[in-house]
Amino acid sequence: MSEPALKVTRSDVLLRGLRCACPNCGGRGLLASWFRLAPACRHCGMDLARSHGFYSGTTSIGYVAAILVILLPLCFLVVHDVVSARAAVLIGMFGSAAFIVGIYPVMLCWMVAACHLALPGDLPANGGSGRSGEH
């Protein structure tokens, strides 16, 4: 059975997610603070709340990103005697923490997009309720 025509397509959701915009209306401003999403989109009112811990995957993604972007290049620099092991450990610790904190808001927005990329029919613009827990 084919999926019904969607007003907001998966490609729309993906592009909006890359811009940290609402997957439903494309409006900006999904964050209540650096570490929290707003309860709802301030433009269309779509509910952004999910079950407790739903967005905790952002921390794991941040760890993997820090390994790829900070730690692996540092290991390469240590092996080639560009940076001392002591300097690499200090840069790795503080650099990874700063990197994860720095990209956390983007990761939150991407988690919202990923959820609706998988379930575009849940978007209010596509006839879904946009409410948490009704998947």
C-alpha positions as protocol buffer text, in pm:
chain_id: "A"
residue {
  index: 1
  type: MET
  ca { x: 0 y: 0 z: 0 }
}
residue {
  index: 2
  type: SER
  ca { x: 140 y: 341 z: -90 }
}
residue {
  index: 3
  type: GLU
  ca { x: 182 y: 627 z: 152 }
}
residue {
  index: 4
  type: PRO
  ca { x: -76 y: 907 z: 109 }
}
residue {
  index: 5
  type: ALA
  ca { x: 46 y: 1234 z: -41 }
}
residue {
  index: 6
  type: LEU
  ca { x: 206 y: 1448 z: 227 }
}
residue {
  index: 7
  type: LYS
  ca { x: 186 y: 1826 z: 238 }
}
residue {
  index: 8
  type: VAL
  ca { x: 520 y: 1828 z: 421 }
}
residue {
  index: 9
  type: THR
  ca { x: 743 y: 1567 z: 258 }
}
residue {
  index: 10
  type: ARG
  ca { x: 1037 y: 1383 z: 407 }
}
residue {
  index: 11
  type: SER
  ca { x: 1273 y: 1602 z: 203 }
}
residue {
  index: 12
  type: ASP
  ca { x: 1101 y: 1912 z: 350 }
}
residue {
  index: 13
  type: VAL
  ca { x: 1155 y: 1770 z: 700 }
}
residue {
  index: 14
  type: LEU
  ca { x: 1521 y: 1690 z: 624 }
}
residue {
  index: 15
  type: LEU
  ca { x: 1594 y: 2038 z: 486 }
}
residue {
  index: 16
  type: ARG
  ca { x: 1413 y: 2205 z: 775 }
}
residue {
  index: 17
  type: GLY
  ca { x: 1605 y: 1989 z: 1022 }
}
residue {
  index: 18
  type: LEU
  ca { x: 1937 y: 2090 z: 870 }
}
residue {
  index: 19
  type: ARG
  ca { x: 1834 y: 2455 z: 922 }
}
residue {
  index: 20
  type: CYS
  ca { x: 1711 y: 2384 z: 1279 }
}
residue {
  index: 21
  type: ALA
  ca { x: 1362 y: 2485 z: 1178 }
}
residue {
  index: 22
  type: CYS
  ca { x: 1023 y: 2340 z: 1274 }
}
residue {
  index: 23
  type: PRO
  ca { x: 957 y: 2024 z: 1072 }
}
residue {
  index: 24
  type: ASN
  ca { x: 591 y: 2124 z: 1042 }
}
residue {
  index: 25
  type: CYS
  ca { x: 597 y: 2491 z: 934 }
}
residue {
  index: 26
  type: GLY
  ca { x: 964 y: 2570 z: 875 }
}
residue {
  index: 27
  type: GLY
  ca { x: 965 y: 2845 z: 1140 }
}
residue {
  index: 28
  type: ARG
  ca { x: 1285 y: 2910 z: 1332 }
}
residue {
  index: 29
  type: GLY
  ca { x: 1326 y: 2916 z: 1709 }
}
residue {
  index: 30
  type: LEU
  ca { x: 1270 y: 2565 z: 1844 }
}
residue {
  index: 31
  type: LEU
  ca { x: 1493 y: 2614 z: 2147 }
}
residue {
  index: 32
  type: ALA
  ca { x: 1381 y: 2737 z: 2490 }
}
residue {
  index: 33
  type: SER
  ca { x: 1746 y: 2749 z: 2603 }
}
residue {
  index: 34
  type: TRP
  ca { x: 2082 y: 2611 z: 2494 }
}
residue {
  index: 35
  type: PHE
  ca { x: 1997 y: 2269 z: 2639 }
}
residue {
  index: 36
  type: ARG
  ca { x: 1616 y: 2253 z: 2601 }
}
residue {
  index: 37
  type: LEU
  ca { x: 1360 y: 2257 z: 2327 }
}
residue {
  index: 38
  type: ALA
  ca { x: 1062 y: 2487 z: 2356 }
}
residue {
  index: 39
  type: PRO
  ca { x: 744 y: 2298 z: 2453 }
}
residue {
  index: 40
  type: ALA
  ca { x: 591 y: 2392 z: 2117 }
}
residue {
  index: 41
  type: CYS
  ca { x: 684 y: 2572 z: 1795 }
}
residue {
  index: 42
  type: ARG
  ca { x: 627 y: 2944 z: 1844 }
}
residue {
  index: 43
  type: HIS
  ca { x: 496 y: 2977 z: 1487 }
}
residue {
  index: 44
  type: CYS
  ca { x: 254 y: 2688 z: 1435 }
}
residue {
  index: 45
  type: GLY
  ca { x: 217 y: 2555 z: 1791 }
}
residue {
  index: 46
  type: MET
  ca { x: 326 y: 2200 z: 1708 }
}
residue {
  index: 47
  type: ASP
  ca { x: 401 y: 2006 z: 2027 }
}
residue {
  index: 48
  type: LEU
  ca { x: 775 y: 1938 z: 2053 }
}
residue {
  index: 49
  type: ALA
  ca { x: 752 y: 1739 z: 2377 }
}
residue {
  index: 50
  type: ARG
  ca { x: 832 y: 1370 z: 2376 }
}
residue {
  index: 51
  type: SER
  ca { x: 855 y: 1112 z: 2649 }
}
residue {
  index: 52
  type: HIS
  ca { x: 1114 y: 1174 z: 2921 }
}
residue {
  index: 53
  type: GLY
  ca { x: 1461 y: 1097 z: 2791 }
}
residue {
  index: 54
  type: PHE
  ca { x: 1357 y: 1088 z: 2424 }
}
residue {
  index: 55
  type: TYR
  ca { x: 1619 y: 1342 z: 2320 }
}
residue {
  index: 56
  type: SER
  ca { x: 1896 y: 1192 z: 2536 }
}
residue {
  index: 57
  type: GLY
  ca { x: 2038 y: 1032 z: 2222 }
}
residue {
  index: 58
  type: THR
  ca { x: 2189 y: 1370 z: 2145 }
}
residue {
  index: 59
  type: THR
  ca { x: 2451 y: 1312 z: 2415 }
}
residue {
  index: 60
  type: SER
  ca { x: 2559 y: 981 z: 2260 }
}
residue {
  index: 61
  type: ILE
  ca { x: 2574 y: 1139 z: 1917 }
}
residue {
  index: 62
  type: GLY
  ca { x: 2786 y: 1417 z: 2067 }
}
residue {
  index: 63
  type: TYR
  ca { x: 3032 y: 1165 z: 2209 }
}
residue {
  index: 64
  type: VAL
  ca { x: 3074 y: 996 z: 1872 }
}
residue {
  index: 65
  type: ALA
  ca { x: 3112 y: 1334 z: 1698 }
}
residue {
  index: 66
  type: ALA
  ca { x: 3376 y: 1441 z: 1953 }
}
residue {
  index: 67
  type: ILE
  ca { x: 3570 y: 1120 z: 1891 }
}
residue {
  index: 68
  type: LEU
  ca { x: 3564 y: 1176 z: 1515 }
}
residue {
  index: 69
  type: VAL
  ca { x: 3628 y: 1552 z: 1516 }
}
residue {
  index: 70
  type: ILE
  ca { x: 3854 y: 1602 z: 1820 }
}
residue {
  index: 71
  type: LEU
  ca { x: 4007 y: 1280 z: 1952 }
}
residue {
  index: 72
  type: LEU
  ca { x: 4102 y: 1094 z: 1634 }
}
residue {
  index: 73
  type: PRO
  ca { x: 4282 y: 1396 z: 1483 }
}
residue {
  index: 74
  type: LEU
  ca { x: 4464 y: 1444 z: 1816 }
}
residue {
  index: 75
  type: CYS
  ca { x: 4575 y: 1079 z: 1812 }
}
residue {
  index: 76
  type: PHE
  ca { x: 4709 y: 1131 z: 1459 }
}
residue {
  index: 77
  type: LEU
  ca { x: 4901 y: 1442 z: 1576 }
}
residue {
  index: 78
  type: VAL
  ca { x: 5050 y: 1254 z: 1872 }
}
residue {
  index: 79
  type: VAL
  ca { x: 5160 y: 960 z: 1657 }
}
residue {
  index: 80
  type: HIS
  ca { x: 5334 y: 1200 z: 1418 }
}
residue {
  index: 81
  type: ASP
  ca { x: 5500 y: 1392 z: 1707 }
}
residue {
  index: 82
  type: VAL
  ca { x: 5321 y: 1718 z: 1629 }
}
residue {
  index: 83
  type: VAL
  ca { x: 5160 y: 1738 z: 1974 }
}
residue {
  index: 84
  type: SER
  ca { x: 5279 y: 1586 z: 2302 }
}
residue {
  index: 85
  type: ALA
  ca { x: 5066 y: 1319 z: 2467 }
}
residue {
  index: 86
  type: ARG
  ca { x: 5009 y: 1546 z: 2770 }
}
residue {
  index: 87
  type: ALA
  ca { x: 4888 y: 1835 z: 2550 }
}
residue {
  index: 88
  type: ALA
  ca { x: 4667 y: 1598 z: 2350 }
}
residue {
  index: 89
  type: VAL
  ca { x: 4502 y: 1466 z: 2667 }
}
residue {
  index: 90
  type: LEU
  ca { x: 4427 y: 1819 z: 2790 }
}
residue {
  index: 91
  type: ILE
  ca { x: 4307 y: 1938 z: 2450 }
}
residue {
  index: 92
  type: GLY
  ca { x: 4103 y: 1619 z: 2414 }
}
residue {
  index: 93
  type: MET
  ca { x: 3930 y: 1658 z: 2750 }
}
residue {
  index: 94
  type: PHE
  ca { x: 3847 y: 2026 z: 2727 }
}
residue {
  index: 95
  type: GLY
  ca { x: 3804 y: 2032 z: 2350 }
}
residue {
  index: 96
  type: SER
  ca { x: 3559 y: 1740 z: 2353 }
}
residue {
  index: 97
  type: ALA
  ca { x: 3352 y: 1893 z: 2632 }
}
residue {
  index: 98
  type: ALA
  ca { x: 3340 y: 2232 z: 2458 }
}
residue {
  index: 99
  type: PHE
  ca { x: 3258 y: 2069 z: 2125 }
}
residue {
  index: 100
  type: ILE
  ca { x: 2967 y: 1868 z: 2269 }
}
residue {
  index: 101
  type: VAL
  ca { x: 2824 y: 2169 z: 2451 }
}
residue {
  index: 102
  type: GLY
  ca { x: 2870 y: 2383 z: 2139 }
}
residue {
  index: 103
  type: ILE
  ca { x: 2680 y: 2152 z: 1905 }
}
residue {
  index: 104
  type: TYR
  ca { x: 2411 y: 2041 z: 2153 }
}
residue {
  index: 105
  type: PRO
  ca { x: 2138 y: 2279 z: 2026 }
}
residue {
  index: 106
  type: VAL
  ca { x: 2191 y: 2162 z: 1669 }
}
residue {
  index: 107
  type: MET
  ca { x: 2171 y: 1800 z: 1780 }
}
residue {
  index: 108
  type: LEU
  ca { x: 1838 y: 1869 z: 1957 }
}
residue {
  index: 109
  type: CYS
  ca { x: 1696 y: 2018 z: 1638 }
}
residue {
  index: 110
  type: TRP
  ca { x: 1824 y: 1722 z: 1438 }
}
residue {
  index: 111
  type: MET
  ca { x: 1659 y: 1477 z: 1679 }
}
residue {
  index: 112
  type: VAL
  ca { x: 1324 y: 1651 z: 1621 }
}
residue {
  index: 113
  type: ALA
  ca { x: 1381 y: 1626 z: 1246 }
}
residue {
  index: 114
  type: ALA
  ca { x: 1485 y: 1260 z: 1268 }
}
residue {
  index: 115
  type: CYS
  ca { x: 1166 y: 1172 z: 1456 }
}
residue {
  index: 116
  type: HIS
  ca { x: 946 y: 1336 z: 1194 }
}
residue {
  index: 117
  type: LEU
  ca { x: 1158 y: 1211 z: 907 }
}
residue {
  index: 118
  type: ALA
  ca { x: 1061 y: 863 z: 1022 }
}
residue {
  index: 119
  type: LEU
  ca { x: 698 y: 960 z: 1095 }
}
residue {
  index: 120
  type: PRO
  ca { x: 602 y: 1249 z: 863 }
}
residue {
  index: 121
  type: GLY
  ca { x: 233 y: 1161 z: 893 }
}
residue {
  index: 122
  type: ASP
  ca { x: 244 y: 1274 z: 1258 }
}
residue {
  index: 123
  type: LEU
  ca { x: 301 y: 1636 z: 1156 }
}
residue {
  index: 124
  type: PRO
  ca { x: -9 y: 1855 z: 1199 }
}
residue {
  index: 125
  type: ALA
  ca { x: 34 y: 1985 z: 842 }
}
residue {
  index: 126
  type: ASN
  ca { x: -2 y: 1624 z: 723 }
}
residue {
  index: 127
  type: GLY
  ca { x: -312 y: 1556 z: 929 }
}
residue {
  index: 128
  type: GLY
  ca { x: -136 y: 1417 z: 1237 }
}
residue {
  index: 129
  type: SER
  ca { x: -192 y: 1544 z: 1585 }
}
residue {
  index: 130
  type: GLY
  ca { x: 168 y: 1647 z: 1650 }
}
residue {
  index: 131
  type: ARG
  ca { x: 118 y: 1536 z: 2013 }
}
residue {
  index: 132
  type: SER
  ca { x: 363 y: 1330 z: 2212 }
}
residue {
  index: 133
  type: GLY
  ca { x: 283 y: 970 z: 2288 }
}
residue {
  index: 134
  type: GLU
  ca { x: 43 y: 923 z: 1995 }
}
residue {
  index: 135
  type: HIS
  ca { x: 276 y: 740 z: 1760 }
}
